[in-house]
């Protein structure tokens, strides 16, 4: 469990360092986000989760990331890195293919993917720990499901939706992994 917490804190600290550097260096890092259907926007598939608009944006993603990454690296040690990378790549690729024309940035797509992954894993795996974690995640973050619908200006609901879909797919794909 301790290693899982250290990994989660390290990832979130990295995101904060990137935002601080973005404020210090006079380059708009957000241009490295996902820009759908444009060749230059492909790089955003990998970079977008590391980029945040401002302190408030990153602050709203930090606590869910800490909790979800801790759970991922604690309960799914063998596949945690694969799940994290695939959540980023699958969700980001779907945003690049199907998202509206705008820069899409932030870790919320990964957050939605992990929420869906944990809930769907509880359903697919049917083991006690997975179900317990699924219930916890549902009660903590189940309300985020409303974020997959368009509505709030400046929010990439596409990242939320496609991250959520990616998480369900990954839960099914890794359902037999201990």
N, C-alpha and C positions, 0 to 999 in steps of 0.2 A: 504494500500500500504506500509506503514511504517513497519508493521510486516513482510511483504513479503521480504522486503529488508534486515531486520535484520536476518531473517532465512537464506537467501541466503549468506549473509556475514559470518554468523556463520558456515555454512557448508564449505565454501571455506577456512575459517580460520582454521577449524579442519584439512582439507587436508594439509595445510601448516605446521601445528604443527606436524602432522604425518611424513611428509617428514623431518622436522628438527630433530625429535626424531630418525628417520631412519639413519640420518647422525651421530648422537651422540652415539647411541647404536651400538656396533659392530655386529649387526645381520642384515642379508639381508632380510628386510621385503618383498621384491618382491617375495620371495619363497612362500608367501601366496597368490599369484595370481592364476588365473585359469590355471590348467594344464589339458587339455582335456583328457577325458576317463581314468583318473587315480583317484583312490579313494582319495588320498591325495590332489588332485586338486579341489575337490568339495568345500572345504572351500573358495576357491577363488571366487566362485560365489558371496558371500557376501563381501569379503574383497577387491577384485580387484579394485573397483572404488575409494577406499581410498588410493591406492598405486600408486606412480609415480616414474619413473626411475630417474629423476633429476629435477632441478629447471626449466629448459626450458620446459620439458614435462608438469609440473604442471602449469607453467605460461601460456602455450598455452590453457589449459583447464579452467583456472580461470575465465576469462572474459565471455566466453559463459555460464559457470555455473552460474555466478552471474545474468546474464540477463535472462536465461531460468528458473532458480529457482525462481527468483522474479516474473516472469510471471505466473509460475505454482501456487505458493502460493497466488498470487493476484487474478487470474481469476478462479482457480479451488480449492478454499479453502477446500471444503468438501471432496475432494478426492485426494488432493495433495500428502499426505503421501503415500496413496495406490498406486498412479501412480508412485511415486519415487521408492518405494520398488518393485513393480511389474516390472518396467523397469529394475531394477538391477537383479532381480531373473530370469525373462524370458530371457532377453538378455544373461545374464551370463550362464544360463542353456543350451541355444542353443550353445554358444561357447564351453562349456564343452562337449556337445554331438558331435558337428560337426567341431570344430576348429582344426587347425593344431597343431602338438605337439610342444608347446612352452609355456612359461609363458605369460599369457595375463593379463596386468595390466593397470590401468588408468581409468579416469572417462569419456573418450570419448564415450564409449558405451552408457552411460546414456545421454550424450549430444545428440548423434544421435537419441536416443529414444525420447527425449523431442522435438527435432526439428521435427521429424516425427509426434509426437503426436499433436503438435500445428498446423502444416499444415493440417494433416488429420482431426483434430477437426473442423477446419474452413470449411472443405468440408462436414463433417457428421452433424455438429450441425446447420450450416447455420444461426447462430445468429450474430449480428453485431460485438460484442466484439471478439468472436472467429475468425471471418473472418479477422477483423482488426489485431489481434495478429498473425494470420497465414500469412498474407501479410508481416507484419514486420519481422517475423522470416524467411520467405522465402528470403526476400531481404538481411537480415543480414547474414543468415547461409545457404541459399539454395545451395551454392557452395560446401558444405560439402558432398553432395550426391556423389561426385567423390571419397570420402574416403571409400565408400563401395566396391570399386574395389581393387583387389590386385595390388601392385605396389611398394610401398615404403618399403624397408627393415626395419625390426624392428617395424613396425606399425601393430597393430592388426586390419586389415580390417574386420576380422570376428566379432570383438566386434562392429564395426561400422555398419556392415550389419545387424547383429542380433538385435542390439539395435534399428535400424531403423524399422525393421519388428515388433519388440515388440511395438514400439510407435504407429504404424498404428493400430495394433490389440487393443491396449489400448484405442485409440481414438474411435474406433468403439464400444468397450465394454462400454465405459463411455459416449457415444454420447447423452444420454438422461439426464445426470446429470447436474443440474444447478450449 
